[in-house]
């Protein structure tokens, strides 16, 4: 009985060893791409006994349609002809077996920071939010904000949490700077957002203009002034035109008066006819 049990245990041990030996492996070449303008990603499936139905590639979890293949080949290739901040990320080659087998290849690019708006306008005593975003892989792990001096261009770091003034909120792909109680002299100028990742630091600039509270009233006052000037011109024109028009109407509407000499002449002619 002990012999039978030992034989069964030996068979199970051998089966497990064979099963472990048949687990497929994926070898990626290269296993990582860092700061390159182009690359060719290759994955090879080895030690495989499973049926291959095809393969495809993923970028940040999304299937790249152009990479889909129904070929049963244990090798798949992806050509990255131009690597940009948009094309960096986590690539995965996937072999469609049961279960699927895949391997990750990271394509890393330097950080790219951009301002949501390069120019912002705020009102005095109001608040405003400046925003910067980042692209690339990996994303920044540290964000900073600075204000440039208008005279010498020196950058002064902005301290987060300044009571009643500054508040900085950041995520890997975005940072915002809230400025409260805007001052028309102190807060206007150039602001710089800076993001740092494993591959370096990038920054972007935002020009902030602070308007006086009266700035919103000036357009309305300008319209009112234009209306007043227009009404005044019309009134003066009408007042000067009316006396001339009345004189002209009187002259054209009245007939010339007959003189007394004409009347007497007609009466004399009538008498002469009657006597004859």
Buried (B, 14 or more C-beta within 10 A) or exposed (E): EEEEEEEEEEEEEEEEEEEEEEEBEBEBEBEEBBEEEEBEBBBBBEEBEBEBBBBBBBBEEEEEEEBEBEEEEBBBBBEBEEBEBEBBBBBBBBBBBEEEBBBEBBBBBBBBBBBBEEEBEBBBEEEBEBBBBBBBBBBBEEBBBBBBEEEEEEBEEBEBEEEEBBBBEBEBEBBBBBBBEBEBEEBBBBBBBBBBBEBEBBBBBBBBEBBEEEEEEEEEEEEEEEEEEEEEEEEEEEEEEEEEEEEEEEEEEEEEEEEEEEEEEEEEEEEEEEEE
